[in-house]
């Protein structure tokens, strides 16, 4: 038996095992793919890339509580724009959001934020009744109202859900079926057709991918 030869083989194999172990653990829980970033991208002087972020806001929810960007801090959330008396796309959108709401019922860091586009009609009490109609009993799905100009500006310039020009005046009206997915850093990570069940299934898949992305980042800062 060539003891010296076996010793040399061990010296060769041990580093290879270590390298293999390193790469296996490095890729543990790594998402199969990462979601893109939407909106304007900027490269700052040190070479870092910054992405479009959702602006500060202040609205009132169905519980007559103030909702701001701080409410959404550290949360992944889906956002949309609707009105309670809509008889066309909004009922479908709300039913699809019910799926999302139920799918992540035990996930405290995932919220839904639905904005009315008719704040004159959709008062706090109306929004609370509408929320109850969709089985909402907690604060994981918030329905908000507020100043029309502020609501419409958020839809257009923050969430990029409407490309039409307007200033939120009496003649302005937004009617979009699209949902936006926002990450914990207020970046836009996806857009989805809220009237298409297959696209909402894609949204659910993307939320899970985003969750995996955060798990991986925590383990590999």
VOVO-121020 format. One record per residue (C-alpha): residue in one letter; x, y, z. Coordinates in pm, 1 decimal, padded with zeros to 6 digits, m for minus. Example, Ala and Ser with C-alpha at 12.3 -4.5 7.8 and 13.67 -1.06 7.14 Angstrom:
2
R  residuo        xx        yy        zz
R        A   01230.0  m00450.0   00780.0
R        S   01367.0  m00106.0   00714.0
//
This chain:
221
R  residuo        xx        yy        zz
R        X   00000.0   00000.0   00000.0
R        X   00141.3   00335.4  m00102.1
R        X   00070.5   00549.4   00206.3
R        X   00256.1   00847.4   00065.4
R        X   00051.6   00836.9  m00255.6
R        X  m00275.7   00821.5  m00060.9
R        X  m00163.2   01120.5   00143.0
R        X  m00106.0   01325.4  m00169.6
R        X  m00448.1   01226.5  m00302.4
R        X  m00607.6   01347.5   00022.3
R        X  m00426.1   01678.0  m00008.7
R        X  m00572.9   01714.8  m00357.1
R        X  m00928.2   01602.0  m00279.0
R        X  m00987.5   01795.8   00044.0
R        X  m00960.0   02141.4  m00120.2
R        X  m01190.8   02026.0  m00402.1
R        X  m01448.6   01911.7  m00148.1
R        X  m01422.2   02246.6   00028.5
R        X  m01468.9   02440.3  m00297.2
R        X  m01771.1   02225.7  m00392.2
R        X  m01923.7   02275.2  m00046.0
R        X  m01870.6   02653.5  m00073.8
R        X  m02048.9   02684.8  m00407.8
R        X  m02335.9   02455.6  m00305.6
R        X  m02401.3   02661.8   00007.8
R        X  m02350.4   02989.3  m00174.0
R        X  m02636.0   02904.6  m00412.0
R        X  m02863.8   02761.9  m00141.9
R        X  m03211.1   02916.5  m00170.0
R        X  m03098.1   03128.3  m00463.4
R        X  m03410.7   03216.0  m00666.7
R        X  m03440.5   03053.3  m01007.4
R        X  m03473.1   03405.5  m01147.0
R        X  m03491.8   03757.5  m01010.7
R        X  m03757.1   04010.1  m01099.1
R        X  m03667.1   04315.3  m01308.3
R        X  m03684.9   04675.3  m01191.1
R        X  m03920.6   04913.9  m01368.1
R        X  m03907.0   05288.9  m01412.5
R        X  m03614.6   05523.5  m01454.7
R        X  m03270.0   05383.4  m01378.8
R        X  m02979.9   05606.6  m01278.7
R        X  m02610.4   05536.6  m01231.1
R        X  m02454.8   05750.0  m00959.5
R        X  m02091.7   05862.0  m00942.2
R        X  m01955.3   05559.6  m00756.6
R        X  m02103.8   05324.4  m01016.0
R        X  m02403.4   05213.8  m00810.7
R        X  m02741.5   05186.9  m00981.9
R        X  m03051.9   05347.3  m00836.4
R        X  m03405.6   05271.0  m00947.1
R        X  m03741.3   05446.4  m00950.4
R        X  m03902.3   05452.9  m00605.0
R        X  m04257.6   05516.6  m00489.2
R        X  m04299.7   05871.2  m00357.0
R        X  m04427.2   05958.1  m00008.2
R        X  m04805.2   05960.0   00023.6
R        X  m05081.1   06009.8   00276.6
R        X  m05430.0   05857.9   00249.0
R        X  m05706.4   05729.0   00477.5
R        X  m05806.4   05362.0   00494.2
R        X  m06135.0   05181.9   00557.9
R        X  m06072.1   05197.9   00933.9
R        X  m06036.5   05577.9   00919.9
R        X  m05662.7   05545.7   00984.6
R        X  m05383.9   05736.5   00815.9
R        X  m05185.1   05530.9   00563.2
R        X  m04843.5   05657.8   00451.5
R        X  m04526.2   05514.6   00301.5
R        X  m04426.6   05429.9   00659.4
R        X  m04724.4   05193.0   00679.6
R        X  m04570.7   04996.3   00393.8
R        X  m04215.7   05005.0   00531.4
R        X  m04052.3   04662.6   00513.0
R        X  m04348.5   04523.1   00318.8
R        X  m04396.8   04374.9  m00025.6
R        X  m04724.6   04502.3  m00161.1
R        X  m04959.7   04489.0  m00457.3
R        X  m05136.5   04808.9  m00553.2
R        X  m05429.9   04895.2  m00777.8
R        X  m05684.2   05170.1  m00853.6
R        X  m06059.9   05104.1  m00857.7
R        X  m06396.2   05246.1  m00752.9
R        X  m06670.4   05070.6  m00560.6
R        X  m06957.4   05140.2  m00802.8
R        X  m06767.6   05012.4  m01106.4
R        X  m06959.7   04740.0  m01288.1
R        X  m06700.3   04647.2  m01549.7
R        X  m06337.1   04563.2  m01466.0
R        X  m06326.4   04645.4  m01092.8
R        X  m06533.6   04349.3  m00963.8
R        X  m06304.9   04112.8  m01155.6
R        X  m05995.0   04288.3  m01023.8
R        X  m06118.4   04271.9  m00664.7
R        X  m06204.7   03903.1  m00699.3
R        X  m05856.1   03832.9  m00831.7
R        X  m05702.1   04029.1  m00544.2
R        X  m05904.2   03810.8  m00308.3
R        X  m05699.4   03519.8  m00443.2
R        X  m05377.8   03703.7  m00362.7
R        X  m05509.8   03802.0  m00019.2
R        X  m05600.4   03442.1   00068.0
R        X  m05283.2   03296.4  m00081.9
R        X  m05066.1   03499.6   00157.3
R        X  m05302.8   03501.2   00454.7
R        X  m05024.8   03411.1   00699.9
R        X  m04760.0   03637.8   00549.4
R        X  m04745.2   03958.0   00753.7
R        X  m04493.3   04126.7   00524.2
R        X  m04724.6   04111.7   00219.7
R        X  m05000.1   04370.7   00183.9
R        X  m05248.8   04492.6  m00075.0
R        X  m05313.1   04864.6  m00121.4
R        X  m05624.1   04954.9  m00324.1
R        X  m05685.2   05321.6  m00408.4
R        X  m06022.5   05461.0  m00506.9
R        X  m06031.5   05681.1  m00815.4
R        X  m06364.6   05827.6  m00700.0
R        X  m06288.8   05976.1  m00358.8
R        X  m06602.9   06193.1  m00372.0
R        X  m06822.7   05881.3  m00360.8
R        X  m06596.5   05630.3  m00189.4
R        X  m06596.6   05751.0   00169.3
R        X  m06436.0   05563.3   00458.1
R        X  m06764.6   05391.4   00544.4
R        X  m06821.8   05290.3   00181.0
R        X  m06471.6   05145.9   00159.6
R        X  m06521.1   04952.5   00483.9
R        X  m06840.0   04796.6   00350.3
R        X  m06664.8   04709.9   00023.3
R        X  m06372.3   04554.1   00212.7
R        X  m06611.1   04342.6   00421.0
R        X  m06781.7   04226.5   00103.1
R        X  m06446.1   04082.3  m00004.3
R        X  m06379.9   03910.6   00327.3
R        X  m06126.0   04157.7   00461.4
R        X  m06112.3   04159.9   00841.8
R        X  m05758.8   04279.0   00904.4
R        X  m05504.1   04529.6   00779.2
R        X  m05336.2   04315.8   00515.0
R        X  m05563.6   04462.9   00247.3
R        X  m05613.0   04836.7   00277.0
R        X  m05865.1   05038.3   00076.8
R        X  m05774.3   05405.4   00075.5
R        X  m05926.8   05737.6  m00018.1
R        X  m05794.9   06092.3  m00012.1
R        X  m05730.6   06397.2  m00224.1
R        X  m05809.4   06320.9  m00588.7
R        X  m05506.8   06504.0  m00728.6
R        X  m05279.3   06313.2  m00490.5
R        X  m05440.5   05978.3  m00577.0
R        X  m05410.3   06037.3  m00950.3
R        X  m05052.8   06163.6  m00924.3
R        X  m04954.9   05844.9  m00740.0
R        X  m05116.3   05629.8  m01009.4
R        X  m04930.5   05810.5  m01287.6
R        X  m04591.0   05913.2  m01149.5
R        X  m04525.8   05668.7  m00866.0
R        X  m04685.2   05340.6  m00970.8
R        X  m04669.0   05410.2  m01345.8
R        X  m05012.8   05253.9  m01391.3
R        X  m05153.0   05518.7  m01623.6
R        X  m04976.3   05695.9  m01908.1
R        X  m05255.9   05940.4  m01992.6
R        X  m05205.0   06307.0  m01913.5
R        X  m05417.0   06461.1  m01641.2
R        X  m05404.0   06659.3  m01319.1
R        X  m05676.8   06498.6  m01112.5
R        X  m05931.9   06773.2  m01175.3
R        X  m06308.0   06724.2  m01204.3
R        X  m06285.1   06606.3  m01566.5
R        X  m05996.6   06366.4  m01509.4
R        X  m06064.2   05994.4  m01468.4
R        X  m05836.3   05691.2  m01439.2
R        X  m05972.1   05346.3  m01518.2
R        X  m05696.2   05085.7  m01534.4
R        X  m05704.0   04710.3  m01479.3
R        X  m05332.9   04688.3  m01401.7
R        X  m05169.5   04590.0  m01073.1
R        X  m04817.0   04688.4  m00967.7
R        X  m04586.8   04485.2  m00744.0
R        X  m04372.1   04693.2  m00506.6
R        X  m04077.4   04554.8  m00310.4
R        X  m03962.7   04643.2   00041.8
R        X  m03739.4   04921.1  m00091.1
R        X  m04034.9   05083.9  m00275.7
R        X  m03913.0   04970.9  m00618.7
R        X  m04155.4   04859.3  m00890.8
R        X  m04090.5   04492.6  m00971.9
R        X  m04382.2   04389.3  m01193.1
R        X  m04705.5   04482.2  m01370.8
R        X  m05004.8   04251.4  m01416.5
R        X  m05346.2   04253.4  m01579.9
R        X  m05590.9   04227.6  m01290.6
R        X  m05868.4   04095.7  m01513.9
R        X  m05659.3   03801.0  m01636.5
R        X  m05649.7   03508.1  m01393.5
R        X  m05336.4   03366.3  m01557.6
R        X  m05156.5   03697.1  m01516.1
R        X  m05263.0   03715.3  m01151.3
R        X  m05126.0   03362.9  m01107.1
R        X  m04799.8   03501.3  m01246.1
R        X  m04822.1   03776.6  m00983.6
R        X  m04853.1   03514.8  m00708.7
R        X  m04550.4   03331.9  m00849.6
R        X  m04353.8   03657.6  m00862.2
R        X  m04438.6   03743.0  m00500.9
R        X  m04296.5   03404.7  m00397.9
R        X  m03984.9   03472.9  m00605.4
R        X  m03944.5   03808.0  m00434.7
R        X  m03975.6   03639.8  m00094.1
R        X  m03703.5   03394.4  m00196.3
R        X  m03489.0   03687.0  m00309.1
R        X  m03507.4   03840.7   00038.5
R        X  m03429.9   03508.4   00210.2
R        X  m03122.5   03472.3  m00010.1
R        X  m03009.9   03831.5   00055.9
R        X  m03038.3   03778.3   00431.1
R        X  m02812.7   03473.0   00411.9
R        X  m02573.2   03627.5   00160.3
R        X  m02552.1   04001.0   00233.4
//
